[in-house]
Structure formats: C-alpha cells, structure tokens
C-alpha cells in the first residue's frame, strides 16, 4: 500500500489498466486502480495471519495429544515462511506491473516495453522452488501441502508424498526459471503453468502409488 501511495503521486490521471495476451493495452483507467492489487495482498496476508494464529492456538490446547500439538506448532512455523514468501512474490509482481505501466506511459507505447511474461515466469519459478523447499517439513493437515485423498488419511503417505512433491516443486521451479530466460514472451508463462500442472499431476499419481503399495504390503502380511 505504501508503494502504491508513493507511485500514484507520479502517475498521470490515466494509466494502462489491462493488457491483452499479446501485451497490448486494451483498457485505460484511473491511476487509483493501482490500489486494487495492494488491497488484495493485504487481505491475503490477513488470511494467513488468522490461519497461523489458529494453528498456534491449536498448538497450545491441552485437550489434544502431544503429537497433535507438536504438529500444529510445526505447521504454524512453516505457514509463516510460506506467507512471507507469498507476500514477497505478490509484492514483487506488483512492482513489476507498476514499472511496465510507467514505461508504457513514458514512451507513449501501446504495448509492453519490457517482457512482463518472462519476468512473471521467473518470479513464479523462484516462488515454486522456495515453496518446494518447505513443503516436506509440513505435517498432515487439511490446509496446506500436497493434499490428496490418500495423503490426508495416512501419516506415512503424507510424509512420502510431500517429500516427493517438495523435491518436484524445486526442480519444477528451476525448470521454470530456465525456460523463461530462454523462451520469454507469452510462451514462457504458458510453459510455467504447464510445469505446475505436471508437478501437481505427478504428486497425485505418486500418492496413489504409495497407497497401493501399502495396501499390497498389508494384504501380503495377512
């Protein structure tokens, strides 16, 4: 919000408000529309704060097991780092959007003068890799992590799936940064989203395979 308030002082009354997929300006709007994104960031941050507070409250409860209290405290710590990373990612993306808009106005351009798609894909890749680093530290919960039907029912499946998912997200993040630097343009963002979808699908499949393996082990042990 502070960044937006400072930036607005140097903006003309009309600023680019929307770009089409080719990066061309297809709508102009009031400079005060630049406050929309900061408000969204603040709301999302507030949701994280409330969620972490709820998890810390659970960790302090005496009517649950010691294991549940430790898991809640651990998840609260991981959620804090995820919340910080997400806020920084959103803020960085917003700053890039402001720079793109300023450049378009200054040069009287009708489209992007910098490769917004490439920068966005790089930021997505960095954020994905950071999240992949903390995902394996999560304990079983219904709010955050690689949540599948099978991982939510079993601690071992949760642990295995989130270790696999964390490593996969780190690799996916690095691949996203690499492809963005090579491709650039709309293609870089499309490939970034495709990588995220592929990672999600592989995590679901892995969780199912872990479930099936355990079922076979239990059946053979009978």
Secondary structure in CASP SS format (residue, H / E / C, confidence):
PFRMAT SS
TARGET T0000
AUTHOR 0000-0000-0000
METHOD secondary structure of the structure
MODEL  1
X C 1.00
X H 1.00
X H 1.00
X H 1.00
X H 1.00
X H 1.00
X H 1.00
X H 1.00
X C 1.00
X C 1.00
X C 1.00
X C 1.00
X C 1.00
X E 1.00
X E 1.00
X E 1.00
X E 1.00
X E 1.00
X E 1.00
X C 1.00
X C 1.00
X C 1.00
X C 1.00
X E 1.00
X E 1.00
X E 1.00
X E 1.00
X E 1.00
X E 1.00
X E 1.00
X H 1.00
X H 1.00
X H 1.00
X H 1.00
X H 1.00
X H 1.00
X H 1.00
X H 1.00
X H 1.00
X H 1.00
X H 1.00
X H 1.00
X H 1.00
X H 1.00
X H 1.00
X H 1.00
X H 1.00
X H 1.00
X H 1.00
X H 1.00
X H 1.00
X H 1.00
X H 1.00
X H 1.00
X H 1.00
X H 1.00
X H 1.00
X H 1.00
X H 1.00
X C 1.00
X C 1.00
X C 1.00
X C 1.00
X C 1.00
X C 1.00
X H 1.00
X H 1.00
X H 1.00
X H 1.00
X H 1.00
X H 1.00
X H 1.00
X H 1.00
X H 1.00
X H 1.00
X H 1.00
X H 1.00
X H 1.00
X H 1.00
X H 1.00
X H 1.00
X H 1.00
X H 1.00
X H 1.00
X H 1.00
X H 1.00
X H 1.00
X H 1.00
X H 1.00
X H 1.00
X H 1.00
X H 1.00
X H 1.00
X H 1.00
X H 1.00
X H 1.00
X H 1.00
X H 1.00
X H 1.00
X H 1.00
X H 1.00
X H 1.00
X H 1.00
X H 1.00
X H 1.00
X H 1.00
X C 1.00
X C 1.00
X C 1.00
X C 1.00
X E 1.00
X C 1.00
X C 1.00
X C 1.00
X C 1.00
X H 1.00
X H 1.00
X H 1.00
X H 1.00
X H 1.00
X H 1.00
X H 1.00
X H 1.00
X H 1.00
X H 1.00
X H 1.00
X H 1.00
X H 1.00
X H 1.00
X H 1.00
X H 1.00
X H 1.00
X H 1.00
X H 1.00
X H 1.00
X C 1.00
X C 1.00
X C 1.00
X C 1.00
X C 1.00
X C 1.00
X C 1.00
X C 1.00
X C 1.00
X C 1.00
X C 1.00
X C 1.00
X C 1.00
X C 1.00
X C 1.00
X H 1.00
X H 1.00
X H 1.00
X C 1.00
X H 1.00
X H 1.00
X H 1.00
X H 1.00
X H 1.00
X H 1.00
X H 1.00
X H 1.00
X H 1.00
X H 1.00
X H 1.00
X H 1.00
X H 1.00
X H 1.00
X H 1.00
X H 1.00
X H 1.00
X H 1.00
X H 1.00
X H 1.00
X H 1.00
X H 1.00
X H 1.00
X H 1.00
X H 1.00
X H 1.00
X H 1.00
X H 1.00
X H 1.00
X C 1.00
X H 1.00
X H 1.00
X H 1.00
X H 1.00
X H 1.00
X H 1.00
X H 1.00
X H 1.00
X H 1.00
X H 1.00
X H 1.00
X H 1.00
X H 1.00
X H 1.00
X H 1.00
X H 1.00
X H 1.00
X H 1.00
X H 1.00
X H 1.00
X H 1.00
X H 1.00
X H 1.00
X H 1.00
X H 1.00
X H 1.00
X H 1.00
X H 1.00
X H 1.00
X H 1.00
X H 1.00
X H 1.00
X H 1.00
X H 1.00
X H 1.00
X H 1.00
X H 1.00
X C 1.00
END
